[in-house]
């Protein structure tokens, strides 16, 4: 009888251990980003929005990885990656602060394309110097990063006017409020489909591939990253990534 009780106790301990290990394995990993409009941003309530949410849902479902999504200020995000509190993030190719605490994936999630939009008769733009002395429309909700700082500097000699939304920016361009509009390609693609072909053309200004990053503090960082990259490659082969970007509701 004692041996039976001992056996039952051992089985109970093993079962509880297995359940605990299973729960630990299935605990959601934190996927976090810094503000990156129009693809990811926090609204006035601090809730994340943007097409990256739908991309994440498709990616982590394909990879069978439970996750939670959060937004943080950039400096805090980098620190959390280094400590392993945030497991997965997303940023531009070779991002130095990301690389200090995380491994970069090998498959680009998507490509950020920033274009100069103009009517066909306006001179083409090959770089920032071509905008010197010109009036340019920017979307007011975006900082445009280093490019925004360059455009705002007195040396650039660019007159900036702001639009509240992508639609407003396009309308300002069409109604000659300014000869040039700088905006991201993904939100513009859907808007331009509603207008006659050839009414607006664009010149490339900036291109950047965006990759996944996995914290080096994760016990299987390389394995997790490889698994996510494989799932991402399948999504791209099926055209799901571009479909999400094309049909996204870009709020700003």
C-alpha beads as a LAMMPS data file, in Angstrom:
LAMMPS data file: protein, C-alpha beads

252 atoms
251 bonds

1 atom types
1 bond types

-500.0 500.0 xlo xhi
-500.0 500.0 ylo yhi
-500.0 500.0 zlo zhi

Masses

1 110.0

Atoms # bond

1 1 1 0.000 0.000 0.000
2 1 1 2.839 2.345 0.862
3 1 1 4.421 1.654 -2.502
4 1 1 1.088 2.460 -4.189
5 1 1 0.777 5.767 -2.324
6 1 1 4.398 6.560 -3.163
7 1 1 3.782 5.787 -6.839
8 1 1 0.632 7.947 -6.892
9 1 1 2.494 10.808 -5.225
10 1 1 5.288 10.564 -7.780
11 1 1 2.800 10.569 -10.658
12 1 1 1.025 13.604 -9.180
13 1 1 4.330 15.474 -8.859
14 1 1 5.295 14.615 -12.434
15 1 1 1.868 15.721 -13.704
16 1 1 2.048 19.041 -11.875
17 1 1 5.589 19.586 -13.164
18 1 1 4.492 18.828 -16.723
19 1 1 1.529 21.178 -16.431
20 1 1 3.770 23.895 -15.033
21 1 1 6.331 23.408 -17.790
22 1 1 3.591 23.441 -20.440
23 1 1 2.114 26.657 -19.042
24 1 1 5.583 28.217 -19.018
25 1 1 6.239 27.169 -22.618
26 1 1 2.931 28.610 -23.781
27 1 1 3.316 31.922 -21.939
28 1 1 2.912 34.749 -24.464
29 1 1 6.083 36.433 -25.673
30 1 1 6.109 40.215 -25.699
31 1 1 6.225 41.746 -29.173
32 1 1 6.858 45.455 -28.745
33 1 1 7.518 48.459 -30.962
34 1 1 8.359 52.113 -30.669
35 1 1 6.124 54.645 -32.401
36 1 1 6.412 54.012 -36.161
37 1 1 3.539 55.704 -38.017
38 1 1 1.782 54.999 -40.300
39 1 1 2.554 51.329 -39.639
40 1 1 2.341 51.349 -35.832
41 1 1 1.371 54.022 -33.327
42 1 1 -0.387 54.483 -30.003
43 1 1 -3.740 56.286 -30.016
44 1 1 -4.886 58.891 -27.484
45 1 1 -5.791 56.095 -25.039
46 1 1 -2.384 54.475 -25.353
47 1 1 -3.774 51.596 -27.434
48 1 1 -1.680 50.346 -30.380
49 1 1 -3.025 50.726 -33.915
50 1 1 -1.791 50.350 -37.492
51 1 1 -1.326 47.504 -39.999
52 1 1 1.547 45.971 -38.000
53 1 1 -1.100 44.640 -35.580
54 1 1 -2.684 42.565 -38.350
55 1 1 0.748 41.549 -39.661
56 1 1 1.715 40.354 -36.172
57 1 1 -1.504 38.357 -35.809
58 1 1 -0.880 36.571 -39.127
59 1 1 2.812 35.984 -38.382
60 1 1 2.487 34.602 -34.856
61 1 1 -0.486 32.442 -35.843
62 1 1 1.546 30.963 -38.716
63 1 1 4.511 30.366 -36.387
64 1 1 2.224 29.035 -33.601
65 1 1 3.792 31.448 -31.097
66 1 1 1.588 33.027 -28.397
67 1 1 2.306 36.743 -28.018
68 1 1 1.195 40.033 -26.523
69 1 1 1.770 43.378 -28.225
70 1 1 2.946 46.580 -26.540
71 1 1 4.236 50.011 -27.457
72 1 1 7.090 51.788 -25.633
73 1 1 9.247 54.878 -26.039
74 1 1 12.304 53.937 -28.103
75 1 1 14.897 54.089 -25.289
76 1 1 12.750 51.947 -23.009
77 1 1 12.179 49.393 -25.790
78 1 1 15.924 48.987 -26.391
79 1 1 16.494 48.431 -22.662
80 1 1 13.699 45.866 -22.432
81 1 1 15.185 43.939 -25.364
82 1 1 18.581 43.861 -23.675
83 1 1 17.019 42.553 -20.452
84 1 1 14.817 40.033 -22.246
85 1 1 11.599 41.639 -20.946
86 1 1 10.631 42.263 -24.579
87 1 1 11.345 39.208 -26.720
88 1 1 10.517 40.343 -30.268
89 1 1 10.521 43.678 -32.062
90 1 1 10.732 45.130 -35.558
91 1 1 12.935 47.881 -37.014
92 1 1 14.933 49.030 -40.010
93 1 1 17.854 47.047 -41.401
94 1 1 20.974 47.292 -39.224
95 1 1 19.316 49.397 -36.505
96 1 1 22.269 49.932 -34.094
97 1 1 20.281 50.204 -30.842
98 1 1 18.321 47.075 -31.712
99 1 1 21.452 45.100 -32.594
100 1 1 23.020 45.897 -29.230
101 1 1 20.456 43.661 -27.526
102 1 1 18.855 41.549 -30.266
103 1 1 19.477 39.368 -33.302
104 1 1 18.210 40.592 -36.687
105 1 1 16.146 38.343 -38.945
106 1 1 17.083 37.458 -42.501
107 1 1 13.708 37.986 -44.201
108 1 1 12.430 41.583 -44.556
109 1 1 8.899 41.974 -43.210
110 1 1 8.127 44.827 -45.601
111 1 1 9.783 47.757 -47.288
112 1 1 9.151 51.331 -46.212
113 1 1 9.012 53.550 -49.274
114 1 1 8.920 57.321 -48.855
115 1 1 8.143 59.107 -52.111
116 1 1 7.821 62.611 -53.473
117 1 1 4.424 62.945 -55.199
118 1 1 3.814 65.539 -57.913
119 1 1 1.744 66.311 -60.966
120 1 1 3.406 64.964 -64.129
121 1 1 4.376 68.421 -65.466
122 1 1 6.338 69.278 -62.313
123 1 1 10.109 68.612 -62.519
124 1 1 11.199 65.230 -61.156
125 1 1 12.946 65.060 -57.778
126 1 1 16.154 63.044 -57.534
127 1 1 17.142 64.087 -54.013
128 1 1 16.684 66.668 -51.276
129 1 1 18.704 69.391 -53.056
130 1 1 16.050 69.420 -55.807
131 1 1 13.483 70.591 -53.239
132 1 1 15.457 73.700 -52.339
133 1 1 13.279 76.773 -52.787
134 1 1 10.134 74.644 -53.185
135 1 1 6.934 74.385 -51.158
136 1 1 6.346 70.853 -49.857
137 1 1 3.351 69.193 -48.183
138 1 1 4.028 66.903 -45.202
139 1 1 1.546 64.861 -43.158
140 1 1 1.345 66.661 -39.818
141 1 1 1.114 63.530 -37.659
142 1 1 4.544 62.267 -38.806
143 1 1 8.015 63.439 -37.867
144 1 1 9.681 61.773 -40.916
145 1 1 12.715 61.068 -38.700
146 1 1 16.065 62.450 -39.867
147 1 1 14.521 63.475 -43.188
148 1 1 12.028 65.706 -41.386
149 1 1 14.875 67.417 -39.531
150 1 1 16.764 67.981 -42.778
151 1 1 13.716 69.479 -44.486
152 1 1 13.062 71.801 -41.532
153 1 1 16.628 73.140 -41.378
154 1 1 17.136 76.690 -42.730
155 1 1 19.869 75.383 -45.044
156 1 1 17.332 73.249 -46.932
157 1 1 15.333 76.325 -47.989
158 1 1 12.120 74.287 -48.106
159 1 1 8.761 75.859 -47.299
160 1 1 6.716 73.248 -45.415
161 1 1 2.937 73.145 -45.217
162 1 1 1.133 70.424 -43.270
163 1 1 -1.889 68.282 -44.068
164 1 1 -3.948 66.609 -41.331
165 1 1 -4.509 63.358 -43.255
166 1 1 -3.245 61.445 -46.299
167 1 1 -6.448 62.357 -48.162
168 1 1 -6.038 66.038 -47.314
169 1 1 -2.419 65.968 -48.454
170 1 1 -3.370 64.501 -51.817
171 1 1 -6.174 67.026 -52.275
172 1 1 -3.794 69.883 -51.477
173 1 1 -1.426 68.570 -54.154
174 1 1 -4.193 68.190 -56.740
175 1 1 -5.452 71.722 -56.018
176 1 1 -1.952 73.225 -56.371
177 1 1 -1.532 74.233 -52.751
178 1 1 2.063 73.054 -53.196
179 1 1 3.892 71.345 -56.074
180 1 1 5.218 68.427 -53.998
181 1 1 3.935 66.021 -51.357
182 1 1 6.218 63.712 -49.362
183 1 1 4.431 60.633 -48.084
184 1 1 4.686 56.883 -47.526
185 1 1 3.798 54.673 -50.490
186 1 1 1.494 52.199 -48.715
187 1 1 -1.191 54.687 -47.580
188 1 1 -0.932 56.557 -50.879
189 1 1 -1.454 53.505 -53.097
190 1 1 -5.106 53.085 -52.145
191 1 1 -5.832 56.804 -52.503
192 1 1 -4.300 57.056 -55.972
193 1 1 -6.422 54.137 -57.217
194 1 1 -9.458 56.405 -56.840
195 1 1 -8.041 59.019 -59.226
196 1 1 -7.410 58.901 -62.988
197 1 1 -4.216 57.120 -63.968
198 1 1 -1.389 59.553 -64.576
199 1 1 -2.900 62.412 -62.580
200 1 1 -0.124 62.076 -59.988
201 1 1 3.335 60.560 -60.341
202 1 1 6.037 59.883 -57.773
203 1 1 9.812 59.876 -57.353
204 1 1 11.545 57.599 -54.802
205 1 1 13.154 59.453 -51.912
206 1 1 13.911 56.811 -49.268
207 1 1 13.776 53.003 -49.111
208 1 1 14.235 50.897 -45.992
209 1 1 13.731 47.179 -45.335
210 1 1 12.122 46.362 -41.978
211 1 1 13.183 43.189 -40.151
212 1 1 12.256 41.188 -37.071
213 1 1 14.556 41.343 -34.041
214 1 1 14.683 38.771 -31.205
215 1 1 16.255 39.534 -27.822
216 1 1 19.637 37.869 -27.280
217 1 1 18.475 37.187 -23.715
218 1 1 15.911 34.636 -24.942
219 1 1 17.220 31.103 -24.235
220 1 1 16.591 30.020 -27.843
221 1 1 16.927 33.355 -29.638
222 1 1 18.294 31.948 -32.884
223 1 1 15.754 29.122 -33.042
224 1 1 12.850 31.485 -32.379
225 1 1 14.087 33.947 -34.989
226 1 1 14.519 31.205 -37.596
227 1 1 10.994 29.954 -36.876
228 1 1 9.520 33.445 -37.271
229 1 1 11.509 34.077 -40.455
230 1 1 10.210 30.807 -41.935
231 1 1 6.614 31.721 -41.053
232 1 1 7.139 35.187 -42.536
233 1 1 8.491 33.720 -45.777
234 1 1 5.329 31.612 -46.120
235 1 1 3.096 34.650 -45.556
236 1 1 4.988 36.597 -48.218
237 1 1 4.801 33.716 -50.690
238 1 1 1.011 33.717 -50.272
239 1 1 0.880 37.497 -50.737
240 1 1 -0.640 38.075 -47.292
241 1 1 1.852 40.710 -46.143
242 1 1 1.278 43.022 -49.097
243 1 1 -2.471 42.410 -48.957
244 1 1 -2.534 43.580 -45.331
245 1 1 -0.527 46.699 -46.185
246 1 1 -2.685 47.463 -49.243
247 1 1 -6.013 47.158 -47.414
248 1 1 -4.977 48.743 -44.107
249 1 1 -6.968 51.620 -42.674
250 1 1 -4.287 54.297 -42.276
251 1 1 -5.870 56.653 -39.765
252 1 1 -3.675 59.708 -40.157

Bonds

1 1 1 2
2 1 2 3
3 1 3 4
4 1 4 5
5 1 5 6
6 1 6 7
7 1 7 8
8 1 8 9
9 1 9 10
10 1 10 11
11 1 11 12
12 1 12 13
13 1 13 14
14 1 14 15
15 1 15 16
16 1 16 17
17 1 17 18
18 1 18 19
19 1 19 20
20 1 20 21
21 1 21 22
22 1 22 23
23 1 23 24
24 1 24 25
25 1 25 26
26 1 26 27
27 1 27 28
28 1 28 29
29 1 29 30
30 1 30 31
31 1 31 32
32 1 32 33
33 1 33 34
34 1 34 35
35 1 35 36
36 1 36 37
37 1 37 38
38 1 38 39
39 1 39 40
40 1 40 41
41 1 41 42
42 1 42 43
43 1 43 44
44 1 44 45
45 1 45 46
46 1 46 47
47 1 47 48
48 1 48 49
49 1 49 50
50 1 50 51
51 1 51 52
52 1 52 53
53 1 53 54
54 1 54 55
55 1 55 56
56 1 56 57
57 1 57 58
58 1 58 59
59 1 59 60
60 1 60 61
61 1 61 62
62 1 62 63
63 1 63 64
64 1 64 65
65 1 65 66
66 1 66 67
67 1 67 68
68 1 68 69
69 1 69 70
70 1 70 71
71 1 71 72
72 1 72 73
73 1 73 74
74 1 74 75
75 1 75 76
76 1 76 77
77 1 77 78
78 1 78 79
79 1 79 80
80 1 80 81
81 1 81 82
82 1 82 83
83 1 83 84
84 1 84 85
85 1 85 86
86 1 86 87
87 1 87 88
88 1 88 89
89 1 89 90
90 1 90 91
91 1 91 92
92 1 92 93
93 1 93 94
94 1 94 95
95 1 95 96
96 1 96 97
97 1 97 98
98 1 98 99
99 1 99 100
100 1 100 101
101 1 101 102
102 1 102 103
103 1 103 104
104 1 104 105
105 1 105 106
106 1 106 107
107 1 107 108
108 1 108 109
109 1 109 110
110 1 110 111
111 1 111 112
112 1 112 113
113 1 113 114
114 1 114 115
115 1 115 116
116 1 116 117
117 1 117 118
118 1 118 119
119 1 119 120
120 1 120 121
121 1 121 122
122 1 122 123
123 1 123 124
124 1 124 125
125 1 125 126
126 1 126 127
127 1 127 128
128 1 128 129
129 1 129 130
130 1 130 131
131 1 131 132
132 1 132 133
133 1 133 134
134 1 134 135
135 1 135 136
136 1 136 137
137 1 137 138
138 1 138 139
139 1 139 140
140 1 140 141
141 1 141 142
142 1 142 143
143 1 143 144
144 1 144 145
145 1 145 146
146 1 146 147
147 1 147 148
148 1 148 149
149 1 149 150
150 1 150 151
151 1 151 152
152 1 152 153
153 1 153 154
154 1 154 155
155 1 155 156
156 1 156 157
157 1 157 158
158 1 158 159
159 1 159 160
160 1 160 161
161 1 161 162
162 1 162 163
163 1 163 164
164 1 164 165
165 1 165 166
166 1 166 167
167 1 167 168
168 1 168 169
169 1 169 170
170 1 170 171
171 1 171 172
172 1 172 173
173 1 173 174
174 1 174 175
175 1 175 176
176 1 176 177
177 1 177 178
178 1 178 179
179 1 179 180
180 1 180 181
181 1 181 182
182 1 182 183
183 1 183 184
184 1 184 185
185 1 185 186
186 1 186 187
187 1 187 188
188 1 188 189
189 1 189 190
190 1 190 191
191 1 191 192
192 1 192 193
193 1 193 194
194 1 194 195
195 1 195 196
196 1 196 197
197 1 197 198
198 1 198 199
199 1 199 200
200 1 200 201
201 1 201 202
202 1 202 203
203 1 203 204
204 1 204 205
205 1 205 206
206 1 206 207
207 1 207 208
208 1 208 209
209 1 209 210
210 1 210 211
211 1 211 212
212 1 212 213
213 1 213 214
214 1 214 215
215 1 215 216
216 1 216 217
217 1 217 218
218 1 218 219
219 1 219 220
220 1 220 221
221 1 221 222
222 1 222 223
223 1 223 224
224 1 224 225
225 1 225 226
226 1 226 227
227 1 227 228
228 1 228 229
229 1 229 230
230 1 230 231
231 1 231 232
232 1 232 233
233 1 233 234
234 1 234 235
235 1 235 236
236 1 236 237
237 1 237 238
238 1 238 239
239 1 239 240
240 1 240 241
241 1 241 242
242 1 242 243
243 1 243 244
244 1 244 245
245 1 245 246
246 1 246 247
247 1 247 248
248 1 248 249
249 1 249 250
250 1 250 251
251 1 251 252
